Amino acid sequence: MIISIRDLRFSYDNKNHEPIIEIPEWSVAAGEQIFLHGPSGSGKTTFLNIAGLLETYSAGRYFLDGNDVSGISDAARSRVRNEKIGFIFQGFNLIPDLSLFDNVDVPLRYRGFSSKERKQRIEQSLDTVGLSNRMRHLPAQLSGGQQQRVAIARALAGSPRFLLADEPTGNLDSKMANSVMTLLQEINQQGTTIVMVTHDPGLAAQAKRNIHVRDGQVSELHEVNTEHT
């Protein structure tokens, strides 16, 4: 399993210490594509941040790629994130004054790859998303859909074990959103595990596994429940 969670509890520092996220057991196998959906404020993004080691939790065990990452140091968490997890955000999070090439290069520099290997990885990832001919352009010279493709290339360049995507099509029109989703489907079919948050039940219907999050509770769905999305 890429992800295995047991008896996990997360809560903000509130007076009653009521849990915001409570997960008795949950796992993700290599190569799966899983969609998280539910109403706003239900805990979807918090859950994704926990899976990505961006949030700490108050209790429970979390095994990532077979290793127990519960209670590890901040430095170790950062190292694991950089080596094993690719992040795709709704807002792209590209650096505006850097070229596409240099945007994809940023996380690779932290990994300590040689300049030759970084160049190879950057060119390959930009080719995967169909932007190898624009690698010297700035983000502002691209459409929203193209910028999201750069964000995907940046996530892929480090060869992560899995991708976490938080509403990756939320800022795109339907045509661009479909283009990005097609790309993510192709990446998943090549073996990359993807866990994605979405508000769109139509997108969620494309996944083999759907997880509904409501009031911090996580439940498996075999059919998309559109009542609260």
C-alpha positions in Angstrom: 0.0 0.0 0.0 1.2 3.5 -0.8 -1.0 4.9 2.1 -2.2 3.1 5.1 -4.0 5.1 7.9 -5.2 3.7 11.2 -7.2 5.4 14.0 -6.2 8.9 12.8 -7.5 11.9 14.6 -6.9 15.5 13.7 -8.3 18.6 15.5 -7.6 22.3 15.6 -6.7 23.8 19.0 -10.3 24.4 20.0 -11.8 24.5 23.5 -13.5 21.1 23.3 -10.8 19.4 21.3 -13.4 18.0 19.0 -11.8 16.0 16.2 -12.1 17.7 12.8 -10.9 14.5 10.9 -11.4 11.0 12.3 -10.4 8.0 10.2 -10.5 4.5 11.8 -8.9 2.9 8.7 -8.1 3.9 5.2 -5.6 2.7 2.5 -4.5 3.5 -1.0 -2.9 0.8 -3.3 -0.3 1.6 -5.9 -1.8 2.7 -9.2 -5.2 3.7 -7.8 -7.0 6.9 -8.7 -9.2 8.1 -5.8 -11.5 11.1 -5.7 -12.4 12.9 -2.4 -15.6 14.9 -2.6 -18.0 16.5 -0.2 -19.4 19.9 0.9 -17.2 22.9 1.6 -15.7 22.8 5.0 -16.1 19.0 5.3 -12.4 18.4 5.8 -11.3 17.3 2.2 -8.3 19.7 1.9 -7.3 19.0 5.5 -7.3 15.3 4.8 -5.3 15.8 1.7 -2.8 17.9 3.7 -2.5 15.2 6.2 -1.8 12.6 3.5 0.8 15.0 2.1 2.5 15.5 5.4 1.7 19.2 5.4 -0.5 18.8 8.5 0.3 17.0 11.7 -2.3 14.9 13.6 -3.1 14.4 17.2 -3.3 10.6 17.2 -3.1 7.6 15.0 -0.6 5.9 12.7 0.3 6.7 9.1 2.3 4.4 6.9 3.6 5.9 3.7 5.0 3.6 1.1 5.4 1.0 3.9 7.2 3.3 6.4 5.7 4.6 9.6 5.8 8.4 9.3 3.9 9.1 12.5 5.8 11.5 14.8 8.9 12.0 12.5 10.8 15.3 12.7 9.9 18.3 10.5 13.1 17.8 8.5 12.3 14.1 7.9 8.7 15.1 6.8 10.1 17.6 4.4 12.5 15.0 2.9 9.7 12.4 2.5 7.4 15.0 0.9 10.1 16.0 -1.6 11.1 12.4 -2.5 7.7 10.6 -2.5 4.9 13.1 -3.1 3.9 15.3 -6.0 1.5 18.2 -5.3 -0.9 19.9 -7.7 -2.8 22.9 -6.5 -5.9 24.7 -7.7 -3.9 28.0 -7.9 -1.0 26.5 -9.9 1.6 28.1 -7.5 4.0 28.9 -10.3 6.7 31.5 -9.7 5.8 34.3 -12.2 9.3 35.6 -13.0 10.7 32.2 -13.7 10.5 30.3 -17.0 8.6 27.0 -17.2 11.9 25.2 -17.2 13.0 27.0 -14.0 9.6 26.5 -12.3 9.9 22.7 -12.8 13.5 22.9 -11.7 12.9 24.4 -8.3 11.9 21.2 -6.3 14.6 19.2 -8.2 17.3 21.5 -6.8 16.3 20.6 -3.3 16.7 16.9 -4.2 20.4 17.4 -5.1 20.1 16.1 -8.6 23.0 17.0 -11.0 22.3 19.7 -13.5 22.4 17.0 -16.3 19.8 14.9 -14.6 17.6 17.9 -13.7 17.7 19.0 -17.4 16.6 15.5 -18.5 13.8 15.3 -16.0 12.5 18.8 -16.8 12.5 18.2 -20.5 10.8 14.8 -20.1 8.1 16.1 -17.8 7.3 19.1 -19.9 7.2 16.8 -22.9 4.7 14.6 -21.1 2.3 17.5 -20.6 2.8 18.8 -24.2 4.8 21.9 -23.4 8.3 21.0 -24.4 8.3 23.7 -27.1 7.4 26.5 -24.5 9.8 25.7 -21.7 11.5 29.2 -21.9 8.2 31.0 -21.7 6.9 32.7 -18.5 3.7 31.5 -16.8 1.9 34.7 -17.8 2.4 33.8 -21.5 0.3 30.7 -21.0 -3.4 29.9 -20.7 -4.8 28.7 -17.3 -4.9 25.1 -18.6 -1.3 25.3 -19.8 -0.2 26.7 -16.4 -1.9 23.8 -14.7 0.0 21.4 -17.0 3.2 23.1 -15.9 2.2 22.5 -12.3 1.6 18.8 -13.2 5.0 18.6 -14.9 6.7 20.1 -11.8 5.0 17.4 -9.7 6.0 14.6 -12.0 9.7 15.7 -12.5 10.7 14.2 -9.2 9.2 10.8 -10.0 6.9 10.8 -6.9 5.2 7.6 -5.6 1.9 9.4 -5.8 0.2 12.7 -6.7 -2.1 14.7 -4.4 -4.3 17.1 -6.4 -6.5 19.7 -4.7 -9.2 20.9 -7.1 -6.8 20.9 -10.0 -9.5 22.0 -12.5 -11.3 24.4 -10.1 -9.9 27.6 -11.9 -10.4 26.3 -15.4 -13.2 26.5 -17.9 -14.8 23.2 -19.0 -12.6 22.7 -22.1 -9.4 23.2 -20.2 -10.6 21.2 -17.3 -11.3 18.2 -19.6 -7.9 18.6 -21.1 -6.2 18.5 -17.7 -8.4 15.6 -16.5 -7.5 13.6 -19.7 -3.8 14.2 -18.9 -4.2 13.1 -15.3 -6.1 9.9 -16.5 -3.2 9.1 -18.9 -0.7 9.6 -16.1 -2.7 7.3 -13.8 -2.9 4.7 -16.5 0.9 4.7 -16.7 1.0 3.6 -13.1 1.1 6.8 -11.0 -1.2 6.8 -8.0 -3.5 9.9 -7.7 -5.6 11.2 -4.9 -7.7 14.1 -5.9 -10.1 16.5 -4.2 -13.0 17.7 -6.3 -16.4 19.5 -5.9 -17.5 18.2 -9.3 -19.5 15.0 -9.2 -19.1 14.5 -12.9 -15.3 14.3 -12.5 -15.6 12.1 -9.4 -17.7 9.7 -11.5 -14.6 9.0 -13.6 -12.7 7.4 -10.7 -12.9 3.7 -9.7 -12.9 4.7 -6.0 -14.8 7.6 -4.5 -14.4 8.8 -1.0 -17.1 11.1 0.5 -15.9 13.4 3.3 -18.5 15.0 5.5 -18.0 16.6 9.0 -14.6 15.0 9.2 -15.9 11.5 8.6 -14.6 9.5 5.6 -16.8 6.9 3.9 -16.2 4.8 0.8 -18.7 5.1 -2.0 -19.3 2.8 -4.9 -21.5 5.4 -6.7 -21.1 9.1 -6.5 -23.4 10.8 -4.1 -24.3 14.1 -5.6 -26.6 15.2 -2.8 -23.9 17.2 -0.9 -21.4 18.0 -3.6 
